[in-house]
Amino acid sequence: MSSPILFDQSRLKAYDGLMRLCEFAGKSGEWQQTLWSEFLTNRELYDAFVYYLENHGLPDVPKCGAYSLTDCYVWQIEQDNLRRDTGKNTASCNKEDMVLRSFMMMADMYRHPEAYVKKLGDWKGMDQTM
């Protein structure tokens, strides 16, 4: 007698959500797979992504030191403003792209926290509590 195969559909939903967001943001399949790998190796980051998919907002965790996903998002928006030389957030800013970049930034921050302490510490837009 064979036993039934149990399958966790929540991962399928999360992966489908990532595929859709990456497509909307114009991200390559390779970039998408890299971020998915980060989610699979970091449960807090994965849970935060699921939270984003369900609530369309960033949760307070995970954090790397004093920095949250929201800090990463604000920094990404500021960088987009600089790239576009607009000085402010415009309607042409792809917010989903900024969210995805924030998740990738947080994943990289876990690996190289010292590099981000300098990069983000000098920036006046961060809401730090140390």
MIMAR-472088 format. One record per residue: residue number from 1; residue in one letter; x, y, z of N, C-alpha, C, O, CB in turn. Coordinates in steps of 0.001 Angstrom, whole numbers, padded with zeros to 6 digits. Glycine has a CB too. Layout:
N
   k r     nc1     nc2     nc3    cac1    cac2    cac3     cc1     cc2     cc3     oc1     oc2     oc3    cbc1    cbc2    cbc3
 NUM A       X       Y       Z       X       Y       Z       X       Y       Z       X       Y       Z       X       Y       Z
...
***
This chain:
130
   k r     nc1     nc2     nc3    cac1    cac2    cac3     cc1     cc2     cc3     oc1     oc2     oc3    cbc1    cbc2    cbc3
   1 M  000846 -001182  000000  000000  000000  000000  000891  001245  000000  001802  001364  000820 -000963 -000002  001228
   2 S  000628  002146 -000904  001435  003359 -000972  000798  004444 -000118 -000421  004516  000038  001590  003837 -002434
   3 S  001657  005275  000421  001163  006375  001245  000936  007599  000367  001629  007782 -000635  002156  006700  002397
   4 P -000012  008425  000730 -000275  009625 -000068  000896  010606  000032  001574  010673  001057 -001583  010305  000393
   5 I  001117  011346 -001013  002165  012350 -001032  001578  013659 -000523  000573  014150 -001037  002765  012517 -002462
   6 L  002211  014201  000476  001782  015483  001008  002577  016579  000314  003789  016464  000134  001966  015545  002553
   7 F  001895  017624 -000065  002548  018690 -000810  002171  020029 -000207  000993  020309  000018  002168  018637 -002305
   8 D  003157  020844  000051  002943  022150  000652  002630  023166 -000452  003533  023635 -001145  004187  022590  001479
   9 Q  001352  023499 -000609  000953  024435 -001657  001347  025871 -001352  001370  026708 -002254 -000531  024360 -001869
  10 S  001656  026168 -000100  002025  027540  000230  003304  027945 -000504  003440  029101 -000906  002206  027696  001750
  11 R  004232  027027 -000682  005463  027352 -001432  005153  027588 -002897  005764  028446 -003535  006505  026224 -001293
  12 L  004209  026832 -003432  003811  027059 -004824  003211  028453 -004986  003503  029153 -005955  002800  025986 -005283
  13 K  002378  028847 -004039  001763  030175 -004089  002821  031262 -003977  002771  032257 -004700  000725  030333 -002969
  14 A  003776  031075 -003076  004847  032063 -002912  005689  032145 -004184  006037  033239 -004629  005740  031705 -001697
  15 Y  006014  030999 -004767  006808  030996 -005994  006042  031654 -007139  006614  032414 -007919  007201  029561 -006375
  16 D  004752  031360 -007236  003914  031979 -008263  003863  033496 -008053  003938  034260 -009015  002481  031377 -008238
  17 G  003736  033925 -006811  003740  035358 -006511  005052  036006 -006911  005067  037110 -007454  003480  035592 -005029
  18 L  006146  035323 -006645  007452  035855 -007032  007566  035938 -008553  008059  036932 -009086  008586  034980 -006457
  19 M  007115  034909 -009246  007159  034924 -010715  006374  036101 -011274  006844  036808 -012166  006604  033611 -011284
  20 R  005185  036303 -010747  004335  037398 -011231  004955  038775 -010952  004962  039650 -011818  002950  037313 -010578
  21 L  005473  038953 -009733  006099  040231 -009391  007339  040484 -010246  007564  041602 -010710  006471  040261 -007904
  22 C  008135  039446 -010449  009344  039597 -011266  008987  039928 -012712  009652  040741 -013355  010193  038315 -011213
  23 E  007944  039297 -013210  007502  039595 -014579  007044  041053 -014672  007411  041767 -015605  006353  038635 -015011
  24 F  006249  041482 -013707  005755  042858 -013695  006901  043862 -013586  006864  044930 -014197  004774  043057 -012539
  25 A  007927  043503 -012794  009061  044399 -012565  010127  044287 -013651  011110  045028 -013637  009680  044108 -011218
  26 G  009934  043362 -014594  010906  043216 -015678  012186  042514 -015265  013232  042723 -015878  011244  044554 -016228
  27 K  012116  041686 -014237  013288  040951 -013762  013483  039685 -014599  012519  039068 -015053  013140  040592 -012258
  28 S  014727  039322 -014787  015051  038122 -015569  014740  036861 -014768  014599  036905 -013546  016537  038133 -015990
  29 G  014637  035760 -015462  014429  034476 -014806  015579  034126 -013876  015373  033532 -012818  014251  033384 -015838
  30 E  016785  034494 -014275  017958  034236 -013443  017876  035033 -012139  018164  034504 -011065  019252  034591 -014208
  31 W  017486  036295 -012234  017353  037144 -011048  016286  036556 -010124  016470  036492 -008908  016992  038611 -011448
  32 Q  015181  036134 -010710  014090  035534 -009941  014573  034286 -009207  014274  034107 -008026  012907  035185 -010864
  33 Q  015313  033431 -009893  015811  032207 -009266  016791  032506 -008137  016817  031804 -007126  016478  031321 -010305
  34 T  017586  033540 -008314  018527  033935 -007261  017766  034363 -006013  018114  033962 -004903  019448  035079 -007746
  35 L  016730  035175 -006192  015946  035610 -005036  015202  034430 -004408  015117  034334 -003184  014949  036708 -005448
  36 W  014671  033546 -005226  013973  032372 -004689  014931  031524 -003853  014553  031019 -002796  013364  031524 -005837
  37 S  016149  031371 -004315  017157  030622 -003555  017416  031283 -002207  017594  030605 -001195  018471  030517 -004352
  38 E  017434  032606 -002206  017610  033335 -000941  016452  033044  000004  016657  032840  001200  017720  034857 -001196
  39 F  015243  033026 -000529  014074  032733  000308  014150  031321  000888  013795  031098  002046  012780  032898 -000506
  40 L  014611  030378  000081  014669  028987  000541  015750  028759  001587  015673  027802  002357  014904  028067 -000630
  41 T  016747  029619  001623  017825  029446  002602  017673  030368  003809  018446  030271  004761  019166  029695  001941
  42 N  016682  031262  003779  016478  032189  004885  014987  032240  005205  014222  032934  004535  017029  033611  004540
  43 R  014591  031511  006220  013168  031393  006572  012533  032741  006923  011387  032996  006554  013004  030435  007743
  44 E  013265  033605  007634  012706  034922  007984  012406  035743  006730  011375  036409  006646  013680  035697  008899
  45 L  013304  035688  005774  013106  036423  004527  011928  035842  003742  011120  036579  003177  014389  036389  003672
  46 Y  011845  034521  003718  010719  033850  003049  009395  034249  003710  008437  034613  003028  010899  032302  003092
  47 D  009352  034178  005031  008122  034536  005757  007735  035993  005497  006554  036316  005371  008302  034301  007273
  48 A  008731  036859  005420  008465  038279  005140  007890  038444  003731  007017  039284  003512  009763  039121  005292
  49 F  008375  037649  002784  007852  037719  001423  006407  037232  001366  005569  037835  000695  008725  036893  000474
  50 V  006121  036154  002062  004742  035654  002127  003844  036717  002756  002728  036948  002290  004668  034324  002940
  51 Y  004329  037354  003804  003575  038443  004427  003298  039539  003397  002179  040045  003314  004348  039022  005642
  52 Y  004317  039907  002613  004139  040943  001599  003071  040528  000584  002216  041331  000211  005473  041230  000884
  53 L  003127  039287  000149  002142  038818 -000829  000723  038877 -000268 -000220  039218 -000983  002470  037389 -001266
  54 E  000578  038549  000995 -000754  038508  001609 -001272  039892  002015 -002481  040121  002015 -000724  037608  002825
  55 N -000378  040803  002355 -000785  042100  002905 -000380  043306  002064 -000796  044430  002345 -000212  042255  004265
  56 H  000416  043078  001052  000968  044143  000202  001601  045257  001036  001446  046446  000761 -000131  044728 -000698
  57 G  002312  044820  002054  003056  045721  002921  004250  044969  003482  004240  043739  003538  002159  046279  004063
  58 L  005267  045689  003893  006464  045055  004434  006332  044885  005941  005883  045798  006633  007719  045880  004095
  59 P  006721  043721  006451  006651  043493  007899  007832  044155  008613  008775  044620  007973  006625  041980  008206
  60 D  007770  044191  009932  008842  044779  010740  010086  043901  010797  011183  044400  011048  008345  045039  012144
  61 V  009932  042622  010570  011063  041695  010561  011126  041033  009191  010082  040882  008556  010936  040624  011700
  62 P  012246  040648  008726  013509  040528  009434  014247  041845  009489  013933  042798  008776  014374  039483  008787
  63 K  015237  041864  010357  016138  043012  010463  017563  042493  010403  017861  041369  010806  015887  043825  011780
  64 C  018404  043321  009904  019839  043047  009932  020444  044217  010687  020550  045325  010160  020468  042880  008466
  65 G  020835  043962  011914  021260  045051  012781  020070  045947  013044  019018  045483  013483  022430  045852  012155
  66 A  020235  047222  012777  019164  048188  013009  018275  048389  011787  017318  049160  011844  019751  049510  013427
  67 Y  018578  047706  010684  017895  047977  009421  016830  046940  009094  017046  045734  009220  018897  048040  008299
  68 S  015682  047441  008673  014552  046578  008318  014343  046586  006802  015017  047314  006072  013260  047040  009047
  69 L  013414  045777  006353  013036  045790  004934  012499  047160  004520  012710  047601  003391  011983  044704  004651
  70 T  011813  047819  005430  011295  049153  005120  012441  050122  004876  012370  050954  003971  010396  049667  006259
  71 D  013494  050022  005675  014675  050855  005445  015265  050571  004066  015638  051489  003336  015735  050612  006541
  72 C  015342  049289  003722  015859  048905  002395  014968  049475  001294  015467  049962  000279  015947  047359  002264
  73 Y  013671  049414  001490  012719  049923  000496  012889  051439  000301  012939  051923 -000830  011265  049599  000928
  74 V  012976  052169  001400  013145  053624  001310  014456  053941  000606  014510  054841 -000232  013111  054278  002720
  75 W  015513  053207  000941  016809  053423  000297  016704  053137 -001200  017257  053880 -002011  017896  052531  000945
  76 Q  016000  052064 -001575  015823  051727 -002998  015053  052831 -003726  015402  053190 -004851  015081  050376 -003147
  77 I  014029  053360 -003104  013262  054457 -003703  014169  055663 -003925  014146  056278 -004990  012055  054845 -002805
  78 E  014963  055994 -002916  015894  057120 -003041  016888  056888 -004176  017193  057810 -004933  016646  057340 -001720
  79 Q  017393  055664 -004294  018333  055350 -005372  017660  055473 -006734  018273  055945 -007691  018905  053936 -005191
  80 D  016412  055052 -006824  015662  055184 -008067  015484  056658 -008422  015610  057042 -009584  014292  054488 -007951
  81 N  015195  057469 -007427  015064  058913 -007650  016367  059495 -008184  016353  060334 -009085  014658  059629 -006346
  82 L  017495  059051 -007630  018798  059531 -008095  019084  059076 -009523  019571  059855 -010343  019905  059043 -007161
  83 R  018779  057799 -009819  018991  057279 -011178  018177  058054 -012198  018650  058336 -013299  018630  055793 -011246
  84 R  016966  058392 -011832  016084  059120 -012751  016301  060629 -012681  015761  061382 -013492  014627  058798 -012441
  85 D  017088  061055 -011717  017372  062470 -011511  016086  063281 -011339  015942  064371 -011892  018186  063019 -012681
  86 T  015150  062716 -010553  013877  063394 -010341  013832  064122 -009005  013131  065125 -008865  012740  062401 -010422
  87 G  014574  063623 -008028  014561  064249 -006708  013335  063892 -005891  013247  064234 -004711  014644  065734 -006851
  88 K  012386  063203 -006515  011204  062763 -005772  010647  061504 -006426  010981  061159 -007559  010120  063887 -005720
  89 N  009807  060850 -005683  009194  059624 -006161  008087  059962 -007145  007152  060689 -006811  008649  058788 -004990
  90 T  008194  059434 -008355  007200  059739 -009381  006346  058512 -009680  006635  057411 -009209  007884  060239 -010664
  91 A  005314  058709 -010453  004428  057615 -010832  005146  056584 -011696  004717  055433 -011769  003215  058155 -011569
  92 S  006233  056985 -012349  006953  056051 -013212  007824  055074 -012421  008374  054134 -012996  007812  056819 -014194
  93 C  007954  055284 -011122  008733  054382 -010271  007952  053076 -010099  006796  053088 -009676  009040  055041 -008879
  94 N  008590  051958 -010427  007966  050650 -010299  008140  050175 -008856  009198  049668 -008484  008581  049626 -011311
  95 K  007103  050343 -008057  007164  050018 -006630  007437  048541 -006383  008127  048186 -005428  005869  050415 -005952
  96 E  006895  047675 -007245  007132  046234 -007086  008613  045921 -007294  009176  045075 -006599  006263  045419 -008084
  97 D  009237  046602 -008247  010665  046427 -008466  011437  046859 -007225  012395  046197 -006825  011131  047225 -009700
  98 M  011026  047956 -006620  011704  048444 -005421  011546  047455 -004261  012474  047266 -003475  011153  049826 -005022
  99 V  010385  046832 -004156  010158  045829 -003111  011065  044621 -003348  011722  044142 -002424  008666  045392 -003080
 100 L  011096  044135 -004579  011949  042986 -004885  013414  043311 -004627  014147  042489 -004079  011756  042548 -006341
 101 R  013838  044498 -005018  015218  044916 -004760  015485  044985 -003255  016593  044693 -002806  015502  046286 -005417
 102 S  014482  045365 -002485  014634  045440 -001032  014870  044059 -000430  015701  043898  000465  013398  046082 -000400
 103 F  014140  043072 -000921  014351  041707 -000440  015753  041211 -000809  016425  040577  000004  013281  040761 -001022
 104 M  016184  041500 -002026  017524  041076 -002446  018584  041808 -001634  019602  041226 -001261  017733  041332 -003957
 105 M  018340  043082 -001363  019277  043873 -000558  019390  043289  000849  020494  043170  001381  018825  045352 -000490
 106 M  018270  042929  001449  018298  042352  002793  019051  041022  002788  019807  040737  003717  016864  042155  003329
 107 A  018854  040218  001765  019576  038949  001662  021077  039202  001589  021860  038515  002245  019106  038150  000427
 108 D  021474  040180  000796  022889  040519  000670  023420  041128  001966  024577  040922  002333  023105  041489 -000500
 109 M  022567  041874  002648  022951  042498  003905  023289  041442  004957  024202  041637  005760  021830  043411  004409
 110 Y  022562  040331  004956  022862  039242  005887  024267  038687  005647  024965  038319  006592  021819  038120  005750
 111 R  024673  038629  004383  025990  038089  004050  027108  039094  004282  028219  038705  004643  026012  037633  002611
 112 H  026838  040375  004082  027870  041414  004166  027388  042599  005004  027291  043715  004493  028267  041892  002756
 113 P  027087  042374  006274  026510  043463  007082  027425  044678  007207  026947  045812  007223  026180  042951  008463
 114 E  028723  044454  007296  029645  045584  007485  029622  046542  006297  029754  047752  006481  031069  045072  007704
 115 A  029458  046022  005091  029400  046885  003907  028159  047782  003940  028200  048932  003503  029403  046033  002621
 116 Y  027069  047244  004458  025822  048011  004502  025773  048980  005662  025090  050000  005579  024646  047081  004581
 117 V  026477  048690  006741  026511  049617  007873  027062  050957  007394  026522  052009  007737  027376  049046  009047
 118 K  028128  050923  006608  028697  052165  006085  027772  052801  005065  027478  053995  005138  030065  051907  005460
 119 K  027310  051991  004107  026466  052510  003024  025197  053160  003568  024820  054250  003139  026097  051386  002051
 120 L  024552  052501  004496  023276  052998  005015  023448  053964  006190  022618  054848  006404  022408  051832  005441
 121 G  024518  053790  006938  024736  054638  008095  024973  056090  007729  024631  056994  008492  025891  054127  008883
 122 D  025563  056315  006559  025830  057686  006114  024598  058366  005533  024578  059582  005339  026937  057688  005085
 123 W  023577  057570  005261  022385  058113  004606  021419  058644  005647  021119  057949  006618  021699  057042  003733
 124 K  020935  059838  005470  020080  060498  006455  018638  060007  006455  017876  060341  007362  020093  061967  006215
 125 G  018253  059224  005459  016871  058781  005363  016528  057567  006189  015367  057161  006230  016554  058500  003972
 126 M  017504  056976  006848  017248  055746  007587  016633  056049  008949  017011  057003  009630  018543  054946  007756
 127 D  015691  055224  009317  015008  055360  010599  015656  054379  011568  015104  053314  011846  013461  055098  010465
 128 Q  016827  054742  012079  017574  053851  012944  017233  054069  014405  016937  055182  014840  019050  054034  012727
 129 T  017282  052988  015139  017189  053048  016583  018309  052177  017123  018187  050953  017177  015779  052581  017104
 130 M  019384  052806  017517  020531  052044  018034  020707  052273  019497  021620  051715  020104  021807  052411  017305
***
